Amino acid sequence: MSGAAAQQAAETLRDLIRANRDVRLIAAAGASQIDFLAALTAAPDIDWSCVELFHLDEYVGLPIGHPASFRRYLLERLIRPTGMSAYHLLDGEGDARQAADDAGRAIASEPIDLAFVGIGENGHLAFNDPPADFLTEQPYLVVTLDDACRRQQVGEGWFASVEDVPAQAISMSVRQILRSRTILCIVPDTRKALAVHTCLEGAVS
């Protein structure tokens, strides 16, 4: 599935670069994206110098050296392998609201062409845990993570215990994500099957 998603992503990027030259991209981090990003960064004939990357979410107070840092994740799995030079990473180590505001101004300056996202075990999109704020027009929010979300991070091996998982994160808002012209939602693993089923066939709540 990750290989098929990477093939579609690569084709979309090539088409966008041919048509527009400059491409604005959102990328998720997390266990569900590892195989996808490995396949995508190995795909040929993508001019990554044309791509400007935006960060979906990041923990508040987590240093970039921590294995769970999404900044570290994107640097190691997407930015450095591709040689991408234009990117905006969320710094949750300082003033989180200021970081959210700064990132919001940068992302709102032009439309987003393509977004790679996932779905959490509890149905979260980015770090918008249910019940998410569907109304805010702010591009980025400082959110409080619920217990299910924090347990998922422990289950995936990023943290030793729930207590080690930061209580807050900077997250792109639902409306900002949905402004993307194209969205690829990559959600492997049986533990997320119920979340995907509910997303596609359940009521919006």
Secondary structure as a PSIPRED ss2 file (coil, helix, strand):
# PSIPRED VFORMAT (PSIPRED V4.0)

   1 M C   1.000  0.000  0.000
   2 S H   0.000  1.000  0.000
   3 G H   0.000  1.000  0.000
   4 A H   0.000  1.000  0.000
   5 A H   0.000  1.000  0.000
   6 A H   0.000  1.000  0.000
   7 Q H   0.000  1.000  0.000
   8 Q H   0.000  1.000  0.000
   9 A H   0.000  1.000  0.000
  10 A H   0.000  1.000  0.000
  11 E H   0.000  1.000  0.000
  12 T H   0.000  1.000  0.000
  13 L H   0.000  1.000  0.000
  14 R H   0.000  1.000  0.000
  15 D H   0.000  1.000  0.000
  16 L H   0.000  1.000  0.000
  17 I H   0.000  1.000  0.000
  18 R H   0.000  1.000  0.000
  19 A H   0.000  1.000  0.000
  20 N H   0.000  1.000  0.000
  21 R C   1.000  0.000  0.000
  22 D C   1.000  0.000  0.000
  23 V E   0.000  0.000  1.000
  24 R E   0.000  0.000  1.000
  25 L E   0.000  0.000  1.000
  26 I E   0.000  0.000  1.000
  27 A E   0.000  0.000  1.000
  28 A C   1.000  0.000  0.000
  29 A C   1.000  0.000  0.000
  30 G C   1.000  0.000  0.000
  31 A H   0.000  1.000  0.000
  32 S H   0.000  1.000  0.000
  33 Q H   0.000  1.000  0.000
  34 I H   0.000  1.000  0.000
  35 D H   0.000  1.000  0.000
  36 F H   0.000  1.000  0.000
  37 L H   0.000  1.000  0.000
  38 A H   0.000  1.000  0.000
  39 A H   0.000  1.000  0.000
  40 L H   0.000  1.000  0.000
  41 T H   0.000  1.000  0.000
  42 A C   1.000  0.000  0.000
  43 A C   1.000  0.000  0.000
  44 P C   1.000  0.000  0.000
  45 D C   1.000  0.000  0.000
  46 I C   1.000  0.000  0.000
  47 D C   1.000  0.000  0.000
  48 W H   0.000  1.000  0.000
  49 S H   0.000  1.000  0.000
  50 C H   0.000  1.000  0.000
  51 V E   0.000  0.000  1.000
  52 E E   0.000  0.000  1.000
  53 L E   0.000  0.000  1.000
  54 F E   0.000  0.000  1.000
  55 H E   0.000  0.000  1.000
  56 L C   1.000  0.000  0.000
  57 D E   0.000  0.000  1.000
  58 E E   0.000  0.000  1.000
  59 Y E   0.000  0.000  1.000
  60 V C   1.000  0.000  0.000
  61 G C   1.000  0.000  0.000
  62 L C   1.000  0.000  0.000
  63 P C   1.000  0.000  0.000
  64 I C   1.000  0.000  0.000
  65 G C   1.000  0.000  0.000
  66 H C   1.000  0.000  0.000
  67 P C   1.000  0.000  0.000
  68 A C   1.000  0.000  0.000
  69 S C   1.000  0.000  0.000
  70 F H   0.000  1.000  0.000
  71 R H   0.000  1.000  0.000
  72 R H   0.000  1.000  0.000
  73 Y H   0.000  1.000  0.000
  74 L H   0.000  1.000  0.000
  75 L H   0.000  1.000  0.000
  76 E H   0.000  1.000  0.000
  77 R H   0.000  1.000  0.000
  78 L H   0.000  1.000  0.000
  79 I H   0.000  1.000  0.000
  80 R H   0.000  1.000  0.000
  81 P H   0.000  1.000  0.000
  82 T H   0.000  1.000  0.000
  83 G C   1.000  0.000  0.000
  84 M C   1.000  0.000  0.000
  85 S C   1.000  0.000  0.000
  86 A E   0.000  0.000  1.000
  87 Y E   0.000  0.000  1.000
  88 H E   0.000  0.000  1.000
  89 L C   1.000  0.000  0.000
  90 L C   1.000  0.000  0.000
  91 D C   1.000  0.000  0.000
  92 G C   1.000  0.000  0.000
  93 E C   1.000  0.000  0.000
  94 G C   1.000  0.000  0.000
  95 D C   1.000  0.000  0.000
  96 A H   0.000  1.000  0.000
  97 R H   0.000  1.000  0.000
  98 Q H   0.000  1.000  0.000
  99 A H   0.000  1.000  0.000
 100 A H   0.000  1.000  0.000
 101 D H   0.000  1.000  0.000
 102 D H   0.000  1.000  0.000
 103 A H   0.000  1.000  0.000
 104 G H   0.000  1.000  0.000
 105 R H   0.000  1.000  0.000
 106 A H   0.000  1.000  0.000
 107 I H   0.000  1.000  0.000
 108 A C   1.000  0.000  0.000
 109 S C   1.000  0.000  0.000
 110 E C   1.000  0.000  0.000
 111 P C   1.000  0.000  0.000
 112 I C   1.000  0.000  0.000
 113 D C   1.000  0.000  0.000
 114 L E   0.000  0.000  1.000
 115 A E   0.000  0.000  1.000
 116 F E   0.000  0.000  1.000
 117 V E   0.000  0.000  1.000
 118 G C   1.000  0.000  0.000
 119 I C   1.000  0.000  0.000
 120 G C   1.000  0.000  0.000
 121 E C   1.000  0.000  0.000
 122 N C   1.000  0.000  0.000
 123 G C   1.000  0.000  0.000
 124 H C   1.000  0.000  0.000
 125 L E   0.000  0.000  1.000
 126 A C   1.000  0.000  0.000
 127 F C   1.000  0.000  0.000
 128 N E   0.000  0.000  1.000
 129 D C   1.000  0.000  0.000
 130 P C   1.000  0.000  0.000
 131 P C   1.000  0.000  0.000
 132 A C   1.000  0.000  0.000
 133 D C   1.000  0.000  0.000
 134 F C   1.000  0.000  0.000
 135 L C   1.000  0.000  0.000
 136 T C   1.000  0.000  0.000
 137 E C   1.000  0.000  0.000
 138 Q C   1.000  0.000  0.000
 139 P C   1.000  0.000  0.000
 140 Y E   0.000  0.000  1.000
 141 L E   0.000  0.000  1.000
 142 V E   0.000  0.000  1.000
 143 V E   0.000  0.000  1.000
 144 T E   0.000  0.000  1.000
 145 L C   1.000  0.000  0.000
 146 D C   1.000  0.000  0.000
 147 D H   0.000  1.000  0.000
 148 A H   0.000  1.000  0.000
 149 C H   0.000  1.000  0.000
 150 R H   0.000  1.000  0.000
 151 R H   0.000  1.000  0.000
 152 Q H   0.000  1.000  0.000
 153 Q H   0.000  1.000  0.000
 154 V H   0.000  1.000  0.000
 155 G H   0.000  1.000  0.000
 156 E C   1.000  0.000  0.000
 157 G C   1.000  0.000  0.000
 158 W C   1.000  0.000  0.000
 159 F C   1.000  0.000  0.000
 160 A C   1.000  0.000  0.000
 161 S C   1.000  0.000  0.000
 162 V H   0.000  1.000  0.000
 163 E H   0.000  1.000  0.000
 164 D H   0.000  1.000  0.000
 165 V C   1.000  0.000  0.000
 166 P C   1.000  0.000  0.000
 167 A C   1.000  0.000  0.000
 168 Q E   0.000  0.000  1.000
 169 A E   0.000  0.000  1.000
 170 I E   0.000  0.000  1.000
 171 S E   0.000  0.000  1.000
 172 M E   0.000  0.000  1.000
 173 S C   1.000  0.000  0.000
 174 V H   0.000  1.000  0.000
 175 R H   0.000  1.000  0.000
 176 Q H   0.000  1.000  0.000
 177 I H   0.000  1.000  0.000
 178 L H   0.000  1.000  0.000
 179 R C   1.000  0.000  0.000
 180 S C   1.000  0.000  0.000
 181 R C   1.000  0.000  0.000
 182 T E   0.000  0.000  1.000
 183 I E   0.000  0.000  1.000
 184 L E   0.000  0.000  1.000
 185 C E   0.000  0.000  1.000
 186 I C   1.000  0.000  0.000
 187 V C   1.000  0.000  0.000
 188 P C   1.000  0.000  0.000
 189 D C   1.000  0.000  0.000
 190 T H   0.000  1.000  0.000
 191 R H   0.000  1.000  0.000
 192 K H   0.000  1.000  0.000
 193 A H   0.000  1.000  0.000
 194 L H   0.000  1.000  0.000
 195 A H   0.000  1.000  0.000
 196 V H   0.000  1.000  0.000
 197 H H   0.000  1.000  0.000
 198 T H   0.000  1.000  0.000
 199 C H   0.000  1.000  0.000
 200 L H   0.000  1.000  0.000
 201 E H   0.000  1.000  0.000
 202 G C   1.000  0.000  0.000
 203 A C   1.000  0.000  0.000
 204 V C   1.000  0.000  0.000
 205 S C   1.000  0.000  0.000
